Amino acid sequence: MNDASGSASAAFSAEGNGSDARSACAQEAAAQAFDELKDRAADYIDAGREQAVAFAGAIEKQIRERPLPSLAVAAGIGFALGLLYNRRS
């Protein structure tokens, strides 16, 4: 009876070691996936930043070329936002 208990313990220990190896493998895979996701997110952030800078440059150019219509549009947007804000309050 002692032999059966010993071999069951040995099998359980061996299975536990396999589980630890699978856990380590899963952790490594998760770490790699996280690193790839982090790199991709950084690329998207950089691309977004470049587009924002280009957009800001285009707006600045538009304002310099046509200041009065730009001012009228800004005033109209401000007026509309003011109306919406007053209705919510």
Chimera marker file (.cmm) of the C-alpha trace (Angstrom):
<marker_set name="trace">
<marker id="1" x="0.000" y="0.000" z="0.000" r="1" g="1" b="0" radius="0.5"/>
<marker id="2" x="2.886" y="2.292" z="0.690" r="1" g="1" b="0" radius="0.5"/>
<marker id="3" x="4.267" y="1.685" z="-2.823" r="1" g="1" b="0" radius="0.5"/>
<marker id="4" x="0.991" y="2.771" z="-4.421" r="1" g="1" b="0" radius="0.5"/>
<marker id="5" x="0.938" y="5.915" z="-2.340" r="1" g="1" b="0" radius="0.5"/>
<marker id="6" x="4.546" y="6.670" z="-3.245" r="1" g="1" b="0" radius="0.5"/>
<marker id="7" x="3.990" y="6.199" z="-6.973" r="1" g="1" b="0" radius="0.5"/>
<marker id="8" x="0.841" y="8.350" z="-6.819" r="1" g="1" b="0" radius="0.5"/>
<marker id="9" x="2.825" y="11.087" z="-5.096" r="1" g="1" b="0" radius="0.5"/>
<marker id="10" x="5.578" y="10.789" z="-7.683" r="1" g="1" b="0" radius="0.5"/>
<marker id="11" x="3.056" y="10.981" z="-10.539" r="1" g="1" b="0" radius="0.5"/>
<marker id="12" x="1.390" y="13.986" z="-8.948" r="1" g="1" b="0" radius="0.5"/>
<marker id="13" x="4.750" y="15.710" z="-8.474" r="1" g="1" b="0" radius="0.5"/>
<marker id="14" x="5.720" y="14.998" z="-12.073" r="1" g="1" b="0" radius="0.5"/>
<marker id="15" x="2.401" y="16.363" z="-13.268" r="1" g="1" b="0" radius="0.5"/>
<marker id="16" x="2.869" y="19.442" z="-11.092" r="1" g="1" b="0" radius="0.5"/>
<marker id="17" x="6.267" y="20.062" z="-12.678" r="1" g="1" b="0" radius="0.5"/>
<marker id="18" x="4.680" y="19.843" z="-16.113" r="1" g="1" b="0" radius="0.5"/>
<marker id="19" x="2.084" y="22.308" z="-14.976" r="1" g="1" b="0" radius="0.5"/>
<marker id="20" x="4.807" y="24.674" z="-13.825" r="1" g="1" b="0" radius="0.5"/>
<marker id="21" x="6.493" y="24.366" z="-17.219" r="1" g="1" b="0" radius="0.5"/>
<marker id="22" x="3.201" y="25.100" z="-19.000" r="1" g="1" b="0" radius="0.5"/>
<marker id="23" x="2.625" y="28.044" z="-16.702" r="1" g="1" b="0" radius="0.5"/>
<marker id="24" x="6.092" y="29.416" z="-17.442" r="1" g="1" b="0" radius="0.5"/>
<marker id="25" x="5.512" y="28.926" z="-21.169" r="1" g="1" b="0" radius="0.5"/>
<marker id="26" x="2.161" y="30.703" z="-20.952" r="1" g="1" b="0" radius="0.5"/>
<marker id="27" x="3.733" y="33.568" z="-19.009" r="1" g="1" b="0" radius="0.5"/>
<marker id="28" x="6.478" y="33.895" z="-21.600" r="1" g="1" b="0" radius="0.5"/>
<marker id="29" x="3.937" y="33.901" z="-24.435" r="1" g="1" b="0" radius="0.5"/>
<marker id="30" x="1.868" y="36.504" z="-22.626" r="1" g="1" b="0" radius="0.5"/>
<marker id="31" x="4.950" y="38.664" z="-22.061" r="1" g="1" b="0" radius="0.5"/>
<marker id="32" x="5.859" y="38.453" z="-25.756" r="1" g="1" b="0" radius="0.5"/>
<marker id="33" x="2.307" y="39.310" z="-26.790" r="1" g="1" b="0" radius="0.5"/>
<marker id="34" x="2.312" y="42.261" z="-24.390" r="1" g="1" b="0" radius="0.5"/>
<marker id="35" x="5.628" y="43.519" z="-25.774" r="1" g="1" b="0" radius="0.5"/>
<marker id="36" x="4.315" y="43.274" z="-29.345" r="1" g="1" b="0" radius="0.5"/>
<marker id="37" x="1.131" y="45.080" z="-28.355" r="1" g="1" b="0" radius="0.5"/>
<marker id="38" x="3.152" y="47.765" z="-26.590" r="1" g="1" b="0" radius="0.5"/>
<marker id="39" x="5.324" y="48.258" z="-29.694" r="1" g="1" b="0" radius="0.5"/>
<marker id="40" x="2.270" y="48.450" z="-31.941" r="1" g="1" b="0" radius="0.5"/>
<marker id="41" x="0.593" y="50.940" z="-29.601" r="1" g="1" b="0" radius="0.5"/>
<marker id="42" x="3.731" y="53.099" z="-29.636" r="1" g="1" b="0" radius="0.5"/>
<marker id="43" x="3.694" y="53.013" z="-33.454" r="1" g="1" b="0" radius="0.5"/>
<marker id="44" x="0.031" y="54.066" z="-33.505" r="1" g="1" b="0" radius="0.5"/>
<marker id="45" x="0.720" y="56.867" z="-31.042" r="1" g="1" b="0" radius="0.5"/>
<marker id="46" x="3.621" y="58.132" z="-33.153" r="1" g="1" b="0" radius="0.5"/>
<marker id="47" x="1.502" y="57.999" z="-36.314" r="1" g="1" b="0" radius="0.5"/>
<marker id="48" x="-1.331" y="59.824" z="-34.556" r="1" g="1" b="0" radius="0.5"/>
<marker id="49" x="1.053" y="62.465" z="-33.271" r="1" g="1" b="0" radius="0.5"/>
<marker id="50" x="2.418" y="63.024" z="-36.787" r="1" g="1" b="0" radius="0.5"/>
<marker id="51" x="-1.112" y="63.373" z="-38.175" r="1" g="1" b="0" radius="0.5"/>
<marker id="52" x="-2.053" y="65.808" z="-35.402" r="1" g="1" b="0" radius="0.5"/>
<marker id="53" x="0.990" y="67.962" z="-36.154" r="1" g="1" b="0" radius="0.5"/>
<marker id="54" x="0.160" y="67.915" z="-39.876" r="1" g="1" b="0" radius="0.5"/>
<marker id="55" x="-3.473" y="68.798" z="-39.131" r="1" g="1" b="0" radius="0.5"/>
<marker id="56" x="-2.433" y="71.657" z="-36.853" r="1" g="1" b="0" radius="0.5"/>
<marker id="57" x="-0.120" y="72.948" z="-39.578" r="1" g="1" b="0" radius="0.5"/>
<marker id="58" x="-2.946" y="72.813" z="-42.126" r="1" g="1" b="0" radius="0.5"/>
<marker id="59" x="-5.274" y="74.708" z="-39.791" r="1" g="1" b="0" radius="0.5"/>
<marker id="60" x="-2.630" y="77.312" z="-39.071" r="1" g="1" b="0" radius="0.5"/>
<marker id="61" x="-2.058" y="77.777" z="-42.801" r="1" g="1" b="0" radius="0.5"/>
<marker id="62" x="-5.809" y="78.154" z="-43.380" r="1" g="1" b="0" radius="0.5"/>
<marker id="63" x="-6.079" y="80.750" z="-40.607" r="1" g="1" b="0" radius="0.5"/>
<marker id="64" x="-3.127" y="82.742" z="-41.973" r="1" g="1" b="0" radius="0.5"/>
<marker id="65" x="-4.508" y="82.707" z="-45.522" r="1" g="1" b="0" radius="0.5"/>
<marker id="66" x="-8.119" y="83.536" z="-44.557" r="1" g="1" b="0" radius="0.5"/>
<marker id="67" x="-8.301" y="85.095" z="-41.101" r="1" g="1" b="0" radius="0.5"/>
<marker id="68" x="-11.805" y="86.600" z="-41.280" r="1" g="1" b="0" radius="0.5"/>
<marker id="69" x="-13.661" y="83.466" z="-42.427" r="1" g="1" b="0" radius="0.5"/>
<marker id="70" x="-11.685" y="81.460" z="-39.864" r="1" g="1" b="0" radius="0.5"/>
<marker id="71" x="-12.726" y="83.872" z="-37.140" r="1" g="1" b="0" radius="0.5"/>
<marker id="72" x="-16.361" y="83.655" z="-38.274" r="1" g="1" b="0" radius="0.5"/>
<marker id="73" x="-16.289" y="79.861" z="-38.179" r="1" g="1" b="0" radius="0.5"/>
<marker id="74" x="-14.705" y="79.880" z="-34.713" r="1" g="1" b="0" radius="0.5"/>
<marker id="75" x="-17.313" y="82.356" z="-33.469" r="1" g="1" b="0" radius="0.5"/>
<marker id="76" x="-20.129" y="80.235" z="-34.916" r="1" g="1" b="0" radius="0.5"/>
<marker id="77" x="-18.800" y="77.101" z="-33.258" r="1" g="1" b="0" radius="0.5"/>
<marker id="78" x="-18.423" y="78.950" z="-29.957" r="1" g="1" b="0" radius="0.5"/>
<marker id="79" x="-21.969" y="80.299" z="-30.203" r="1" g="1" b="0" radius="0.5"/>
<marker id="80" x="-23.397" y="76.829" z="-30.947" r="1" g="1" b="0" radius="0.5"/>
<marker id="81" x="-21.480" y="75.277" z="-28.047" r="1" g="1" b="0" radius="0.5"/>
<marker id="82" x="-22.694" y="78.078" z="-25.779" r="1" g="1" b="0" radius="0.5"/>
<marker id="83" x="-26.312" y="77.370" z="-26.740" r="1" g="1" b="0" radius="0.5"/>
<marker id="84" x="-25.877" y="73.657" z="-26.073" r="1" g="1" b="0" radius="0.5"/>
<marker id="85" x="-24.228" y="74.312" z="-22.732" r="1" g="1" b="0" radius="0.5"/>
<marker id="86" x="-26.988" y="76.696" z="-21.611" r="1" g="1" b="0" radius="0.5"/>
<marker id="87" x="-29.700" y="74.172" z="-22.482" r="1" g="1" b="0" radius="0.5"/>
<marker id="88" x="-28.070" y="71.481" z="-20.362" r="1" g="1" b="0" radius="0.5"/>
<marker id="89" x="-27.637" y="73.700" z="-17.332" r="1" g="1" b="0" radius="0.5"/>
<link id1="1" id2="2" r="1" g="1" b="0" radius="0.2"/>
<link id1="2" id2="3" r="1" g="1" b="0" radius="0.2"/>
<link id1="3" id2="4" r="1" g="1" b="0" radius="0.2"/>
<link id1="4" id2="5" r="1" g="1" b="0" radius="0.2"/>
<link id1="5" id2="6" r="1" g="1" b="0" radius="0.2"/>
<link id1="6" id2="7" r="1" g="1" b="0" radius="0.2"/>
<link id1="7" id2="8" r="1" g="1" b="0" radius="0.2"/>
<link id1="8" id2="9" r="1" g="1" b="0" radius="0.2"/>
<link id1="9" id2="10" r="1" g="1" b="0" radius="0.2"/>
<link id1="10" id2="11" r="1" g="1" b="0" radius="0.2"/>
<link id1="11" id2="12" r="1" g="1" b="0" radius="0.2"/>
<link id1="12" id2="13" r="1" g="1" b="0" radius="0.2"/>
<link id1="13" id2="14" r="1" g="1" b="0" radius="0.2"/>
<link id1="14" id2="15" r="1" g="1" b="0" radius="0.2"/>
<link id1="15" id2="16" r="1" g="1" b="0" radius="0.2"/>
<link id1="16" id2="17" r="1" g="1" b="0" radius="0.2"/>
<link id1="17" id2="18" r="1" g="1" b="0" radius="0.2"/>
<link id1="18" id2="19" r="1" g="1" b="0" radius="0.2"/>
<link id1="19" id2="20" r="1" g="1" b="0" radius="0.2"/>
<link id1="20" id2="21" r="1" g="1" b="0" radius="0.2"/>
<link id1="21" id2="22" r="1" g="1" b="0" radius="0.2"/>
<link id1="22" id2="23" r="1" g="1" b="0" radius="0.2"/>
<link id1="23" id2="24" r="1" g="1" b="0" radius="0.2"/>
<link id1="24" id2="25" r="1" g="1" b="0" radius="0.2"/>
<link id1="25" id2="26" r="1" g="1" b="0" radius="0.2"/>
<link id1="26" id2="27" r="1" g="1" b="0" radius="0.2"/>
<link id1="27" id2="28" r="1" g="1" b="0" radius="0.2"/>
<link id1="28" id2="29" r="1" g="1" b="0" radius="0.2"/>
<link id1="29" id2="30" r="1" g="1" b="0" radius="0.2"/>
<link id1="30" id2="31" r="1" g="1" b="0" radius="0.2"/>
<link id1="31" id2="32" r="1" g="1" b="0" radius="0.2"/>
<link id1="32" id2="33" r="1" g="1" b="0" radius="0.2"/>
<link id1="33" id2="34" r="1" g="1" b="0" radius="0.2"/>
<link id1="34" id2="35" r="1" g="1" b="0" radius="0.2"/>
<link id1="35" id2="36" r="1" g="1" b="0" radius="0.2"/>
<link id1="36" id2="37" r="1" g="1" b="0" radius="0.2"/>
<link id1="37" id2="38" r="1" g="1" b="0" radius="0.2"/>
<link id1="38" id2="39" r="1" g="1" b="0" radius="0.2"/>
<link id1="39" id2="40" r="1" g="1" b="0" radius="0.2"/>
<link id1="40" id2="41" r="1" g="1" b="0" radius="0.2"/>
<link id1="41" id2="42" r="1" g="1" b="0" radius="0.2"/>
<link id1="42" id2="43" r="1" g="1" b="0" radius="0.2"/>
<link id1="43" id2="44" r="1" g="1" b="0" radius="0.2"/>
<link id1="44" id2="45" r="1" g="1" b="0" radius="0.2"/>
<link id1="45" id2="46" r="1" g="1" b="0" radius="0.2"/>
<link id1="46" id2="47" r="1" g="1" b="0" radius="0.2"/>
<link id1="47" id2="48" r="1" g="1" b="0" radius="0.2"/>
<link id1="48" id2="49" r="1" g="1" b="0" radius="0.2"/>
<link id1="49" id2="50" r="1" g="1" b="0" radius="0.2"/>
<link id1="50" id2="51" r="1" g="1" b="0" radius="0.2"/>
<link id1="51" id2="52" r="1" g="1" b="0" radius="0.2"/>
<link id1="52" id2="53" r="1" g="1" b="0" radius="0.2"/>
<link id1="53" id2="54" r="1" g="1" b="0" radius="0.2"/>
<link id1="54" id2="55" r="1" g="1" b="0" radius="0.2"/>
<link id1="55" id2="56" r="1" g="1" b="0" radius="0.2"/>
<link id1="56" id2="57" r="1" g="1" b="0" radius="0.2"/>
<link id1="57" id2="58" r="1" g="1" b="0" radius="0.2"/>
<link id1="58" id2="59" r="1" g="1" b="0" radius="0.2"/>
<link id1="59" id2="60" r="1" g="1" b="0" radius="0.2"/>
<link id1="60" id2="61" r="1" g="1" b="0" radius="0.2"/>
<link id1="61" id2="62" r="1" g="1" b="0" radius="0.2"/>
<link id1="62" id2="63" r="1" g="1" b="0" radius="0.2"/>
<link id1="63" id2="64" r="1" g="1" b="0" radius="0.2"/>
<link id1="64" id2="65" r="1" g="1" b="0" radius="0.2"/>
<link id1="65" id2="66" r="1" g="1" b="0" radius="0.2"/>
<link id1="66" id2="67" r="1" g="1" b="0" radius="0.2"/>
<link id1="67" id2="68" r="1" g="1" b="0" radius="0.2"/>
<link id1="68" id2="69" r="1" g="1" b="0" radius="0.2"/>
<link id1="69" id2="70" r="1" g="1" b="0" radius="0.2"/>
<link id1="70" id2="71" r="1" g="1" b="0" radius="0.2"/>
<link id1="71" id2="72" r="1" g="1" b="0" radius="0.2"/>
<link id1="72" id2="73" r="1" g="1" b="0" radius="0.2"/>
<link id1="73" id2="74" r="1" g="1" b="0" radius="0.2"/>
<link id1="74" id2="75" r="1" g="1" b="0" radius="0.2"/>
<link id1="75" id2="76" r="1" g="1" b="0" radius="0.2"/>
<link id1="76" id2="77" r="1" g="1" b="0" radius="0.2"/>
<link id1="77" id2="78" r="1" g="1" b="0" radius="0.2"/>
<link id1="78" id2="79" r="1" g="1" b="0" radius="0.2"/>
<link id1="79" id2="80" r="1" g="1" b="0" radius="0.2"/>
<link id1="80" id2="81" r="1" g="1" b="0" radius="0.2"/>
<link id1="81" id2="82" r="1" g="1" b="0" radius="0.2"/>
<link id1="82" id2="83" r="1" g="1" b="0" radius="0.2"/>
<link id1="83" id2="84" r="1" g="1" b="0" radius="0.2"/>
<link id1="84" id2="85" r="1" g="1" b="0" radius="0.2"/>
<link id1="85" id2="86" r="1" g="1" b="0" radius="0.2"/>
<link id1="86" id2="87" r="1" g="1" b="0" radius="0.2"/>
<link id1="87" id2="88" r="1" g="1" b="0" radius="0.2"/>
<link id1="88" id2="89" r="1" g="1" b="0" radius="0.2"/>
</marker_set>
